[in-house]
């Protein structure tokens, strides 16, 4: 019977879209007690989510306009914006973290301004 499960997973890996497999992996790994799914969050909600940073944009040192990151939990994307900072140690693409803040919508995109965050260890 163990071989049947292995064959089923292998067949799925060979036929499923790689993006879907990655989304499923992130969603499984980002489940945490008390964490909401990004897809369920709406404007005005105070939310705590666990996910990964897909990309991070920093500004020039002189402008101090902020750091912007694309956060993904396997269900939806939320843009994180830290205003007045040009760099935040540990905030880098591929990093897993927990964020907490209020959901806003800017230009039709879910956004969280100046969220509290907790970096996860690299092997979590």
C-alpha positions as a printed NumPy array, in Angstrom:
array([[  0.   ,   0.   ,   0.   ],
       [  2.854,   2.434,   0.715],
       [  3.939,   2.069,  -2.902],
       [  0.472,   3.142,  -4.112],
       [  0.783,   6.433,  -2.199],
       [  4.253,   7.017,  -3.577],
       [  3.107,   6.334,  -7.134],
       [  0.142,   8.67 ,  -6.701],
       [  2.397,  11.521,  -5.467],
       [  4.91 ,  10.875,  -8.245],
       [  2.166,  10.903, -10.876],
       [  0.838,  14.175,  -9.48 ],
       [  4.31 ,  15.738,  -9.547],
       [  4.787,  14.746, -13.182],
       [  1.435,  16.063, -14.393],
       [  0.698,  19.098, -12.209],
       [  1.832,  22.631, -12.976],
       [  5.011,  23.505, -11.055],
       [  3.483,  26.783,  -9.818],
       [  0.543,  24.861,  -8.321],
       [  2.916,  22.454,  -6.589],
       [  4.892,  25.372,  -5.133],
       [  1.687,  27.14 ,  -4.016],
       [  0.512,  23.938,  -2.282],
       [  3.89 ,  23.546,  -0.558],
       [  3.833,  27.116,   0.743],
       [  0.223,  26.796,   1.88 ],
       [  1.002,  23.571,   3.824],
       [  4.127,  25.029,   5.416],
       [  2.465,  28.323,   6.333],
       [ -0.408,  26.909,   8.356],
       [ -0.015,  28.049,  11.929],
       [ -2.326,  28.243,  14.935],
       [ -4.098,  31.607,  14.922],
       [ -2.934,  32.58 ,  11.435],
       [ -5.435,  33.669,   8.801],
       [ -5.247,  32.804,   5.124],
       [ -4.571,  35.851,   2.965],
       [ -7.391,  34.905,   0.594],
       [ -9.901,  35.222,   3.467],
       [ -8.703,  38.665,   4.6  ],
       [-10.585,  41.761,   3.473],
       [-10.066,  45.493,   3.794],
       [-10.184,  46.625,   7.416],
       [ -9.358,  43.23 ,   8.929],
       [ -6.652,  42.982,  11.572],
       [ -4.766,  39.928,  10.343],
       [ -1.934,  37.627,  11.355],
       [ -0.496,  35.595,   8.486],
       [  2.43 ,  33.259,   7.915],
       [  4.048,  33.157,   4.489],
       [  7.07 ,  33.833,   2.325],
       [  8.446,  36.949,   0.699],
       [  8.51 ,  36.526,  -3.061],
       [ 10.204,  39.834,  -3.818],
       [ 11.552,  42.854,  -1.948],
       [ 12.094,  46.364,  -3.307],
       [ 14.163,  48.93 ,  -1.466],
       [ 14.493,  52.633,  -2.139],
       [ 17.534,  54.833,  -2.531],
       [ 19.131,  55.799,   0.752],
       [ 18.363,  59.489,   0.156],
       [ 14.621,  59.116,  -0.545],
       [ 13.632,  56.97 ,   2.486],
       [ 10.275,  56.275,   0.792],
       [ 10.117,  52.745,   2.12 ],
       [ 10.6  ,  49.035,   1.666],
       [  7.99 ,  47.079,  -0.265],
       [  7.678,  43.284,  -0.305],
       [  5.369,  40.776,  -1.973],
       [  4.11 ,  38.364,   0.703],
       [  2.532,  35.035,  -0.306],
       [  0.973,  32.364,   1.92 ],
       [ -0.093,  29.882,  -0.759],
       [ -3.594,  31.366,  -1.076],
       [ -3.115,  35.03 ,  -2.041],
       [ -0.59 ,  37.843,  -2.25 ],
       [ -0.414,  40.83 ,   0.101],
       [  1.94 ,  43.767,  -0.479],
       [  3.809,  44.771,   2.672],
       [  5.005,  48.389,   2.894],
       [  7.289,  49.763,   5.563],
       [  7.32 ,  53.551,   5.218],
       [ 10.366,  55.716,   5.943],
       [ 12.886,  52.879,   5.758],
       [ 15.409,  52.205,   3.019],
       [ 16.362,  48.72 ,   4.224],
       [ 15.257,  46.208,   6.871],
       [ 17.723,  43.491,   7.92 ],
       [ 16.299,  40.009,   7.304],
       [ 13.578,  41.199,   4.923],
       [ 14.673,  39.442,   1.747],
       [ 13.106,  37.333,  -0.997],
       [ 12.522,  33.707,   0.002],
       [ 12.369,  34.458,   3.726],
       [  9.472,  33.031,   5.75 ],
       [  7.847,  35.282,   8.334],
       [  4.747,  36.012,  10.37 ],
       [  3.157,  39.424,   9.79 ],
       [  0.452,  41.235,  11.717],
       [ -1.408,  44.398,  10.784],
       [ -4.517,  45.863,   9.193],
       [ -5.422,  44.987,   5.62 ],
       [ -5.871,  47.922,   3.246],
       [ -6.525,  47.941,  -0.482],
       [ -4.305,  50.172,  -2.629],
       [ -4.823,  50.21 ,  -6.4  ],
       [ -6.922,  47.047,  -6.088],
       [ -4.16 ,  45.126,  -4.253],
       [ -4.28 ,  43.911,  -0.65 ],
       [ -1.692,  45.92 ,   1.259],
       [ -0.447,  46.015,   4.836],
       [  1.363,  49.182,   5.963],
       [  4.132,  49.017,   8.568],
       [  3.241,  45.486,   9.694],
       [  4.71 ,  43.928,  12.786],
       [  6.802,  40.98 ,  11.672],
       [  8.641,  37.986,  13.055],
       [ 11.345,  36.333,  10.981],
       [ 11.39 ,  32.532,  11.01 ],
       [ 14.604,  30.574,  11.228],
       [ 15.937,  29.444,   7.855],
       [ 15.2  ,  25.782,   8.606],
       [ 11.569,  26.292,   9.834]])
